[in-house]
Amino acid sequence: MFGLFKKTSWKIEGKALDFFRIVFSQLPVDFQFLADGLDNGLYRRFYVNHSMKEHFYFIGFDPSQFDKSMIKGKHFELGNILIKQAGQAFPLNITVHEGLWIGFEFEKNILDFNNFQVDLSSFKKDKSKFAADTKIEKLVSGLTCEQLDLTNLGEFDIDGKTFYQIKDLEDGNHIAIDNKGQVFGLIHDPYKIELINKSVRQFVGDVNGGLFDFDKYLNGKNGNA
């Protein structure tokens, strides 16, 4: 349980940004939009995807660019992108949904790679395995908030209950919703899962209206500004 609250997200900057720039620059021209999105700051962070087995990650976006960057119906997997370093090869798989890079699978820490090569000899494009949870999508349908990620809901289970992350507060802390649309704070130290709001729509309204302050919440207050 407590392993969940270790560091689970990283900014796409520095070595992480360099890693994906190199990978995307080696892909065929049909996938240039991935490099463009990366260079434009569309992709901000990558997160451990707790709903899947080890080595899966999902991507956090710049909300102001999300809608205009989507391409409806453009779904696929890019597989067997081999990352080679020190005589070893590791397969990287990338998931694209609605024309957006939404996740990847890689067994190693990308921050450990420096002088590596990209081998596309086994590269393939397949149909996407991504299946959206339409019930959860409906809970946030029509909602917008620059301070929350309401488009790429990372799923994980705690104590037998499923939560969907809408904000990474960093240092192992999260804001998430359940399948009823209730908003919870998942806090690392001291460990707690607490109800913040019974309605994600009301919560989004509070955040947009400046009625909820994330810094206050992390400092042990109720978050109400």
C-alpha positions as CSV (number, residue, x, y, z in Angstrom):
1,M,0.0,0.0,0.0
2,F,2.6,2.5,1.1
3,G,4.6,1.8,-2.1
4,L,2.0,3.7,-4.0
5,F,3.0,7.0,-2.4
6,K,6.6,6.9,-3.5
7,K,7.6,9.2,-6.3
8,T,5.3,8.3,-9.2
9,S,5.6,11.2,-11.7
10,W,8.4,13.1,-13.4
11,K,8.5,16.3,-15.5
12,I,9.3,15.9,-19.1
13,E,12.4,18.1,-19.0
14,G,16.1,17.8,-19.0
15,K,17.2,14.2,-19.6
16,A,13.6,12.9,-20.0
17,L,12.9,15.5,-22.7
18,D,16.2,14.7,-24.4
19,F,15.4,11.0,-24.4
20,F,12.0,11.4,-26.0
21,R,13.3,14.0,-28.5
22,I,15.9,11.5,-29.7
23,V,13.4,8.7,-30.0
24,F,10.7,10.7,-31.7
25,S,13.2,12.2,-34.2
26,Q,14.1,8.7,-35.4
27,L,10.5,7.7,-36.1
28,P,9.1,7.8,-39.7
29,V,7.8,11.1,-40.9
30,D,4.2,10.0,-40.4
31,F,4.8,10.4,-36.6
32,Q,6.3,13.9,-36.8
33,F,3.3,15.2,-34.8
34,L,4.8,13.5,-31.7
35,A,8.0,15.5,-31.9
36,D,6.0,18.6,-32.6
37,G,3.9,18.2,-29.5
38,L,7.0,17.5,-27.4
39,D,8.8,20.6,-28.7
40,N,5.6,22.8,-28.1
41,G,5.3,21.7,-24.5
42,L,2.1,19.8,-25.0
43,Y,3.5,16.9,-23.0
44,R,4.4,17.9,-19.4
45,R,4.9,14.9,-17.2
46,F,4.8,11.1,-17.2
47,Y,3.3,9.1,-14.4
48,V,3.3,5.5,-13.2
49,N,0.2,3.8,-14.5
50,H,-1.0,1.9,-11.4
51,S,-3.9,0.2,-13.3
52,M,-1.5,-1.9,-15.3
53,K,1.5,-4.1,-14.6
54,E,5.0,-2.8,-14.0
55,H,6.7,-0.4,-16.4
56,F,3.6,1.3,-17.8
57,Y,3.3,5.1,-17.7
58,F,0.8,7.7,-18.8
59,I,1.3,11.2,-20.0
60,G,0.1,14.5,-18.5
61,F,-0.7,17.4,-20.9
62,D,-0.7,21.1,-21.0
63,P,-4.5,21.7,-20.7
64,S,-4.4,24.9,-22.9
65,Q,-3.1,22.8,-25.8
66,F,-5.1,19.6,-25.4
67,D,-8.3,20.3,-27.4
68,K,-6.6,21.8,-30.4
69,S,-4.0,19.0,-30.6
70,M,-6.5,16.1,-30.6
71,I,-7.1,14.2,-33.9
72,K,-10.3,12.2,-33.5
73,G,-10.0,8.5,-34.5
74,K,-6.2,8.4,-34.6
75,H,-5.5,5.5,-32.3
76,F,-2.5,3.1,-32.5
77,E,0.4,1.5,-30.7
78,L,4.0,1.9,-31.8
79,G,5.9,-1.2,-30.7
80,N,9.4,-2.7,-30.6
81,I,11.3,0.6,-30.7
82,L,14.6,-0.8,-29.4
83,I,16.7,1.4,-27.2
84,K,20.2,0.1,-27.2
85,Q,23.0,1.0,-24.7
86,A,26.1,-0.8,-23.5
87,G,25.3,-3.9,-25.6
88,Q,21.8,-4.3,-24.3
89,A,18.5,-3.6,-26.1
90,F,15.2,-2.7,-24.4
91,P,11.8,-2.4,-26.2
92,L,9.9,0.8,-25.9
93,N,6.2,0.8,-26.8
94,I,4.2,4.0,-27.3
95,T,0.4,4.5,-27.2
96,V,-1.4,7.2,-29.2
97,H,-5.1,8.0,-28.7
98,E,-7.0,10.7,-30.4
99,G,-3.7,11.8,-32.0
100,L,-2.1,12.4,-28.6
101,W,0.7,10.5,-27.0
102,I,-1.0,9.1,-23.9
103,G,1.4,6.5,-22.5
104,F,4.4,4.2,-22.9
105,E,5.8,0.9,-21.7
106,F,9.5,0.6,-20.9
107,E,11.2,-1.7,-18.4
108,K,14.1,0.6,-17.5
109,N,14.4,4.1,-16.0
110,I,14.7,6.4,-19.0
111,L,16.8,8.8,-16.9
112,D,19.6,6.2,-16.8
113,F,20.1,6.4,-20.6
114,N,22.8,8.7,-22.1
115,N,24.6,7.5,-25.1
116,F,22.0,5.2,-26.6
117,Q,20.8,4.3,-30.1
118,V,17.3,3.8,-31.5
119,D,16.9,0.7,-33.5
120,L,13.7,0.5,-35.7
121,S,14.5,-2.8,-37.4
122,S,11.6,-4.5,-35.5
123,F,9.4,-1.4,-35.4
124,K,5.7,-1.9,-35.9
125,K,2.4,-0.1,-35.8
126,D,-0.6,-1.9,-34.3
127,K,-4.2,-1.1,-33.4
128,S,-4.5,0.6,-30.0
129,K,-5.3,-1.6,-27.0
130,F,-6.5,1.6,-25.1
131,A,-10.1,1.4,-24.0
132,A,-11.5,4.4,-22.3
133,D,-13.7,4.0,-19.2
134,T,-16.8,5.8,-20.6
135,K,-18.4,6.0,-17.2
136,I,-15.5,7.9,-15.7
137,E,-15.3,10.1,-18.9
138,K,-18.9,11.1,-18.4
139,L,-18.2,12.2,-14.9
140,V,-15.8,14.9,-16.1
141,S,-17.4,15.5,-19.5
142,G,-17.6,19.2,-20.3
143,L,-15.4,20.2,-17.4
144,T,-12.3,22.3,-17.9
145,C,-9.7,23.5,-15.5
146,E,-6.1,24.5,-16.1
147,Q,-5.0,23.3,-12.7
148,L,-6.4,19.8,-13.1
149,D,-5.8,16.9,-15.6
150,L,-9.4,15.9,-16.6
151,T,-8.4,14.3,-19.9
152,N,-6.0,11.5,-19.0
153,L,-7.3,9.9,-15.8
154,G,-4.7,7.6,-14.3
155,E,-6.2,4.7,-12.6
156,F,-5.0,2.9,-9.4
157,D,-6.4,0.7,-6.6
158,I,-6.0,1.3,-2.9
159,D,-7.5,-1.0,-0.3
160,G,-9.7,-2.6,-2.9
161,K,-11.2,0.7,-4.2
162,T,-10.4,2.3,-7.6
163,F,-9.4,5.9,-7.9
164,Y,-8.7,8.1,-11.0
165,Q,-6.1,10.8,-10.6
166,I,-7.0,14.4,-11.6
167,K,-4.0,16.1,-10.1
168,D,-0.5,15.0,-9.0
169,L,0.4,17.1,-6.0
170,E,3.9,15.5,-6.2
171,D,5.9,13.9,-3.4
172,G,3.5,11.0,-3.4
173,N,0.3,13.0,-2.9
174,H,-2.6,13.0,-5.3
175,I,-6.1,14.4,-5.9
176,A,-8.4,11.7,-7.3
177,I,-12.0,10.8,-8.0
178,D,-13.9,7.6,-7.5
179,N,-16.4,6.0,-9.9
180,K,-19.2,8.1,-8.2
181,G,-17.4,11.4,-9.0
182,Q,-16.4,12.1,-5.4
183,V,-13.1,13.9,-4.9
184,F,-10.5,12.5,-2.5
185,G,-7.1,13.6,-1.3
186,L,-4.5,10.7,-1.2
187,I,-1.8,11.8,1.2
188,H,1.5,10.1,1.8
189,D,2.7,11.4,5.2
190,P,0.8,10.9,7.3
191,Y,-1.0,8.3,5.2
192,K,-4.7,9.1,4.7
193,I,-7.5,9.0,2.1
194,E,-10.0,11.7,2.8
195,L,-13.1,13.0,1.1
196,I,-12.7,16.6,-0.2
197,N,-15.9,17.0,-2.1
198,K,-18.8,14.8,-3.0
199,S,-19.0,16.3,-6.5
200,V,-16.2,16.6,-9.0
201,R,-18.2,19.2,-10.9
202,Q,-18.5,21.3,-7.8
203,F,-14.8,20.8,-7.0
204,V,-13.8,21.9,-10.5
205,G,-16.0,25.0,-10.0
206,D,-14.3,25.7,-6.7
207,V,-10.8,25.4,-8.2
208,N,-11.7,27.6,-11.2
209,G,-13.3,30.2,-8.9
210,G,-10.3,30.3,-6.5
211,L,-12.3,28.8,-3.7
212,F,-9.9,25.8,-3.3
213,D,-6.2,26.3,-2.7
214,F,-3.9,23.3,-3.2
215,D,-1.0,24.7,-1.1
216,K,-3.3,25.2,1.9
217,Y,-4.6,21.7,1.5
218,L,-1.1,20.2,1.5
219,N,-0.3,22.3,4.6
220,G,-3.0,20.4,6.5
221,K,-5.9,22.8,6.0
222,N,-9.1,22.1,4.3
223,G,-8.1,23.9,1.1
224,N,-10.9,26.4,1.1
225,A,-9.4,29.7,0.1
